[in-house]
């Protein structure tokens, strides 16, 4: 059963802190998972959070700090000394440790690293810090089990026992040669069913999926998703095994990318959270709102150019919002499907093929919707020419909007630009303008003005 954090539990913690009852508070939190404690700290004020961090043992608080939101973690780290941070970093795996140290100032970063007690651990962290955070190297951890293909099964088991003592979890066993070049992986079944004198090179599995340290994190996520992997080795430019990536790190990548795409689709230019300052929220929202403003001005200018036909056929004015809304909706639908397909690596083939498919889909949807609109307008307006003009306009607008919504994200992706920018306000505004222009041009053509 999942642990529930409620107001009563939070108030109990606050009372114990106010009473300075560290012993009772420690007993209360000892059975609580570190991820839940991190959530609790985000509900408390800063002083209470620091009290708990300094109260609990370093092994537990290290995991808690790694789980905290960036803003809360930054405040806590700024309140701790370099030695206190180093004590907690020593308890973390290298990937989490590197993530935390990378957020420190250059001066404090050097101080923390110099005070790490485990030299090998410190070397691993320093090695990870040289990689960009959005690469396989930035995701990987140094902790892994590796055996040499020149060893026998007996020696392999002995060496594995030594290595495993320092690790909490063993995901897989990698096989390397004497130069640390990745050769494959070793199954537990092979160790259990093979003679102790058998060389590892005779029993390991050479087929193994890996990535290079410079590989983009999104590509890593796609590979692990495609092959249903929970762990994947990372090699350097020479093919040497340098680390491994586990599924929990990939889940974080997928979540961050989904959050970013969602915010971009909603018209936010940068990653923001509800707790950010008004200035940060304004800076993220305002650019797209300005785009929408100019888009609205452009649409109004287009309508002003068709003032005569609006005066003589006022009914056209009342259907303008419908045409604009349908253009925006169709464009967002088309772009959303393409963006999702690109994110999942499901979009195959040329742009021409995708446009042709969207064109056929738009014809089907446009025909059905335009027929329904024709019936409605003919019943209400009792004018065939006006009804046919509005219906044909809707049909045309749906086709154009579908093609634009498909082409733009594909085009951006080919140019190395995040296609998620093509959803939301961008595509809606552009299709609104094109929709209104097409609407009045077709109406003018059919109605003879």
C-alpha positions in Angstrom: 0.0 0.0 0.0 1.3 3.4 -1.0 2.3 5.7 1.9 0.0 8.7 2.2 1.2 12.1 3.2 -1.7 14.0 4.8 -2.0 17.2 6.9 -2.0 15.3 10.2 1.3 13.7 9.4 2.8 17.0 8.3 1.5 18.7 11.5 3.0 15.9 13.6 6.4 16.5 12.0 6.1 20.3 12.6 5.2 19.7 16.3 8.2 17.5 16.8 10.5 20.0 15.2 9.1 22.9 17.3 9.6 20.7 20.4 13.2 19.9 19.2 12.4 16.2 19.7 14.9 14.8 17.3 14.7 11.2 18.6 11.0 10.9 18.1 11.2 12.5 14.7 14.0 10.1 13.6 11.9 7.2 14.7 8.9 8.5 12.8 10.8 9.0 9.6 13.0 5.9 9.7 10.2 3.8 8.2 9.3 6.3 5.5 10.8 6.0 2.0 13.3 8.7 1.1 11.1 9.8 -1.9 8.2 10.4 0.5 10.5 12.3 2.9 11.6 14.5 -0.1 7.9 15.2 -0.8 7.4 16.1 2.9 10.3 18.5 2.8 8.8 20.3 -0.1 5.7 20.9 2.1 7.7 22.3 5.0 9.4 25.7 5.4 13.1 26.0 4.8 14.2 25.9 8.4 12.2 22.7 9.1 13.7 21.1 6.0 17.3 21.9 7.1 16.5 20.6 10.6 15.5 17.2 9.1 18.4 17.0 6.7 20.9 17.6 9.5 19.1 15.2 11.8 18.9 12.1 9.7 22.0 10.0 8.7 23.9 10.9 5.5 22.9 7.7 3.7 19.2 8.5 3.9 19.6 12.3 3.4 21.7 11.7 0.3 18.8 9.9 -1.4 16.4 12.5 -0.1 18.4 15.4 -1.6 18.6 13.5 -5.0 14.8 13.3 -5.1 14.1 17.0 -4.3 12.9 19.5 -6.9 15.7 21.6 -8.2 14.7 24.8 -6.5 14.3 23.2 -3.0 17.6 21.3 -3.5 19.5 24.4 -4.4 18.3 26.2 -1.2 19.3 23.3 0.9 22.7 22.8 -0.7 23.4 26.5 -0.2 22.8 26.1 3.5 25.1 23.1 3.9 28.9 23.3 4.2 31.1 21.7 1.5 32.0 18.9 4.0 28.3 18.2 4.8 27.6 18.0 1.1 30.6 15.7 0.5 29.4 13.3 3.3 26.1 12.9 1.5 27.7 12.7 -2.0 29.8 9.8 -0.8 26.6 7.8 -0.2 25.2 8.3 -3.7 25.8 6.5 -6.9 28.0 8.4 -9.3 25.2 9.5 -11.7 23.1 11.1 -8.9 26.2 12.5 -7.3 27.3 14.1 -10.5 23.9 15.6 -11.0 24.0 17.3 -7.6 27.6 18.5 -7.9 26.9 20.0 -11.3 24.4 22.4 -9.7 27.0 23.9 -7.4 29.1 26.9 -8.1 32.6 26.3 -9.5 34.3 27.1 -6.2 32.0 25.0 -4.0 32.1 22.1 -6.6 35.9 22.0 -6.2 35.7 22.1 -2.4 33.1 19.2 -2.3 35.1 17.0 -4.7 38.3 17.6 -2.7 36.6 16.4 0.5 35.1 13.2 -0.9 36.6 10.3 1.1 36.3 7.6 -1.6 38.9 8.4 -4.2 37.6 6.0 -6.8 34.1 7.4 -6.3 35.4 10.9 -6.8 37.2 9.9 -10.0 34.0 8.5 -11.3 32.0 11.6 -10.5 34.7 13.9 -12.1 34.6 11.7 -15.2 30.8 12.1 -15.5 30.9 15.8 -15.1 32.7 16.2 -18.4 29.7 15.0 -20.3 26.8 17.1 -21.3 23.7 16.4 -19.2 21.6 15.5 -22.2 23.9 12.8 -23.5 24.3 9.1 -22.6 27.5 10.1 -20.7 25.5 12.5 -18.7 22.9 9.9 -17.8 25.2 6.9 -17.0 26.6 5.7 -13.7 30.0 4.2 -13.3 28.9 1.4 -10.9 28.7 -1.9 -12.8 30.0 -5.5 -12.8 32.6 -6.3 -15.5 34.5 -9.5 -16.0 37.3 -10.3 -18.5 36.9 -12.8 -21.3 40.3 -14.3 -20.5 39.1 -15.4 -17.0 37.7 -18.8 -16.1 34.2 -19.2 -14.6 35.8 -19.8 -11.2 37.8 -16.6 -11.2 34.9 -14.7 -12.7 32.7 -15.6 -9.7 35.4 -14.6 -7.2 35.9 -11.2 -8.9 32.2 -10.6 -9.1 31.8 -11.1 -5.4 34.5 -8.5 -4.7 32.9 -6.0 -7.1 29.3 -6.6 -5.9 30.1 -5.8 -2.3 30.1 -2.1 -3.1 26.9 -2.1 -5.1 23.3 -2.1 -3.9 22.0 -3.6 -7.1 23.5 -5.8 -9.9 21.6 -5.4 -13.1 23.8 -7.4 -15.5 27.3 -8.7 -16.0 29.4 -7.2 -18.7 32.3 -9.0 -20.5 35.3 -6.9 -21.6 38.8 -7.8 -22.9 42.1 -6.8 -21.3 41.8 -3.3 -22.8 38.3 -2.9 -21.4 36.7 -3.1 -24.8 33.1 -4.3 -24.4 32.6 -7.8 -25.8 29.1 -8.8 -24.6 27.3 -9.9 -21.5 27.2 -12.9 -19.2 24.1 -14.6 -18.0 23.6 -16.1 -14.5 22.5 -19.4 -16.1 25.9 -19.7 -17.9 27.7 -19.3 -14.6 25.5 -21.9 -12.8 25.6 -24.5 -15.6 29.2 -24.3 -16.8 32.3 -25.9 -15.5 34.4 -23.7 -13.2 37.4 -24.2 -15.5 35.6 -23.0 -18.6 36.9 -19.7 -20.1 34.4 -16.9 -20.1 35.1 -16.3 -23.8 33.4 -19.6 -24.5 30.1 -18.9 -22.7 29.3 -15.1 -22.9 26.7 -13.7 -25.2 28.3 -11.4 -27.8 25.0 -9.8 -28.9 24.4 -6.7 -26.7 22.8 -3.4 -27.4 25.0 -0.4 -26.4 25.3 3.4 -27.0 28.2 5.7 -27.2 28.7 8.3 -24.5 28.0 11.2 -26.8 24.6 9.8 -27.9 21.6 12.1 -27.4 19.5 11.2 -24.3 16.3 11.1 -26.4 17.9 8.5 -28.8 19.0 6.5 -25.7 15.4 6.5 -24.5 14.1 5.4 -27.9 16.6 2.5 -28.0 15.7 1.3 -24.5 12.0 1.6 -25.3 12.3 -0.2 -28.6 14.2 -3.2 -27.2 12.5 -3.2 -23.7 15.8 -2.8 -21.9 16.1 -2.0 -18.2 19.8 -1.4 -18.4 22.2 -0.6 -21.3 26.0 -0.2 -21.4 27.8 2.9 -22.5 31.1 2.9 -24.4 33.6 5.6 -25.4 34.9 6.4 -28.9 37.4 3.4 -28.6 34.7 0.9 -27.6 35.7 0.7 -24.0 33.0 0.1 -21.4 32.7 3.4 -19.4 29.3 3.1 -17.6 25.7 1.9 -17.8 22.3 3.6 -18.0 19.4 2.2 -16.0 15.6 2.5 -16.6 15.0 4.9 -13.8 17.2 7.5 -15.5 15.4 7.0 -18.8 12.0 7.5 -17.1 13.2 10.9 -15.9 14.3 11.8 -19.5 10.9 10.7 -20.9 9.0 12.7 -18.2 11.1 15.8 -18.7 10.7 15.7 -22.5 6.9 15.1 -22.1 6.7 18.1 -19.8 8.6 20.3 -22.2 6.5 19.3 -25.2 3.3 19.8 -23.3 4.5 23.3 -22.2 5.6 24.2 -25.7 2.2 23.0 -27.1 0.5 25.2 -24.5 2.6 28.2 -25.7 5.4 28.3 -23.1 8.8 29.1 -24.4 10.8 27.6 -21.5 10.4 25.1 -18.7 8.4 26.7 -15.8 6.6 25.5 -12.8 3.6 26.8 -10.8 5.9 28.0 -8.0 8.1 30.1 -10.3 8.1 33.9 -9.9 5.8 36.2 -11.9 8.7 37.4 -13.9 9.7 33.8 -14.9 6.1 32.9 -15.8 5.6 36.2 -17.8 8.9 35.6 -19.7 7.7 32.1 -20.6 4.2 33.0 -21.7 4.5 36.5 -23.2 6.3 35.6 -26.5 3.5 33.3 -27.7 0.8 35.8 -26.5 2.5 38.5 -28.6 2.5 36.1 -31.6 -1.2 35.5 -31.0 -1.8 39.3 -30.8 -0.1 39.9 -34.1 -1.9 37.0 -35.6 -5.2 38.5 -34.5 -4.2 41.9 -36.0 -3.4 40.1 -39.2 -6.7 38.3 -39.3 -8.5 41.6 -38.6 -6.6 43.3 -41.4 -7.6 40.5 -43.8 -11.2 40.9 -42.9 -10.9 44.7 -43.4 -9.9 44.0 -47.0 -13.2 42.2 -47.6 -15.4 44.9 -46.0 -17.7 45.2 -49.1 -18.6 41.5 -49.2 -19.2 41.4 -45.4 -21.6 44.4 -45.7 -23.6 42.7 -48.5 -23.4 39.2 -47.0 -23.4 39.7 -43.3 -23.9 36.0 -42.6 -20.3 35.5 -43.7 -19.1 37.4 -40.7 -20.9 35.1 -38.3 -19.2 32.1 -39.7 -15.7 33.6 -39.4 -15.0 32.2 -35.9 -16.1 28.8 -37.0 -13.7 28.8 -40.0 -10.8 30.0 -37.9 -11.5 27.5 -35.1 -11.7 24.6 -37.5 -8.5 25.6 -39.2 -6.8 25.8 -35.8 -8.2 22.5 -34.6 -7.3 20.6 -37.7 -3.8 22.0 -37.7 -3.2 21.2 -34.0 -4.5 17.6 -34.6 -2.2 17.0 -37.5 0.8 18.5 -35.9 0.2 16.7 -32.6 0.1 13.3 -34.3 3.4 14.1 -36.2 5.2 15.5 -33.2 4.2 12.4 -31.1 5.3 10.1 -33.9 8.6 11.9 -34.2 9.1 11.7 -30.4 8.4 7.9 -30.5 10.5 7.4 -33.7 7.4 6.1 -35.5 7.3 8.5 -38.4 8.9 6.7 -41.4 9.2 7.6 -45.1 9.4 10.9 -46.9 7.6 14.1 -46.2 5.7 13.7 -49.5 4.2 10.5 -48.4 3.1 12.0 -45.1 1.6 15.0 -46.9 -0.3 12.8 -49.3 -1.8 10.7 -46.5 -2.8 13.8 -44.6 -4.3 15.3 -47.9 -6.5 12.2 -48.3 -7.5 12.3 -44.7 -8.4 16.0 -44.9 -10.5 15.3 -48.0 -12.6 12.7 -46.1 -13.0 14.9 -43.0 -13.5 18.1 -45.0 -16.2 16.6 -47.2 -18.2 15.3 -44.3 -18.0 18.5 -42.3 -18.7 20.8 -45.3 -21.8 18.8 -46.2 -23.1 19.1 -42.6 -22.3 22.8 -42.7 -24.0 23.3 -46.1 -27.2 21.6 -44.8 -27.2 23.9 -41.7 -26.5 27.2 -43.6 -29.0 26.4 -46.4 -31.7 25.7 -43.8 -30.9 28.9 -41.8 -30.0 31.3 -44.7 -32.1 29.8 -47.5 -29.4 30.9 -50.0 -27.7 28.3 -52.1 -24.7 30.4 -53.3 -23.9 31.6 -49.8 -24.2 28.1 -48.3 -22.0 26.6 -51.0 -19.4 29.4 -50.6 -19.2 28.8 -46.8 -19.1 25.0 -47.3 -16.4 25.0 -50.0 -14.4 27.4 -47.9 -14.5 25.1 -44.9 -13.5 22.1 -47.1 -10.5 24.1 -48.5 -9.5 25.4 -45.1 -9.4 21.9 -43.6 -7.2 20.6 -46.4 -4.7 23.5 -46.1 -4.7 23.4 -42.3 -4.0 19.6 -42.3 -1.1 20.0 -44.8 0.4 22.9 -42.8 0.0 21.0 -39.5 1.8 18.0 -41.1 4.5 19.9 -43.0 5.8 22.3 -40.3 6.8 19.8 -37.6 8.4 17.5 -40.3 10.3 20.5 -41.7 11.4 21.7 -38.3 12.6 18.2 -37.4 14.6 18.0 -40.6 16.3 21.3 -39.6 17.2 20.0 -36.2 14.5 22.2 -34.4 12.2 20.8 -31.8 9.0 20.0 -33.7 6.9 20.5 -30.5 7.1 24.2 -31.2 4.8 23.5 -34.2 1.8 22.7 -31.9 -0.3 25.0 -29.9 -0.3 28.8 -30.5 2.1 28.7 -33.4 0.1 26.4 -35.6 -3.2 27.8 -34.4 -2.3 31.4 -35.2 -0.9 30.6 -38.7 -3.9 28.5 -39.6 -6.3 31.1 -38.3 -4.8 33.6 -40.7 -4.7 31.3 -43.7 -8.2 30.1 -42.9 -9.8 33.5 -42.9 -7.9 34.5 -46.0 -9.1 31.4 -47.9 -12.6 31.8 -46.6 -13.1 35.3 -47.9 -11.3 34.7 -51.2 -13.5 31.8 -52.0 -16.6 33.6 -50.8 -15.7 36.6 -53.0 -15.0 34.3 -56.0 -18.4 32.5 -55.7 -20.5 35.4 -54.7 -19.1 37.6 -57.5 -17.7 40.6 -55.6 
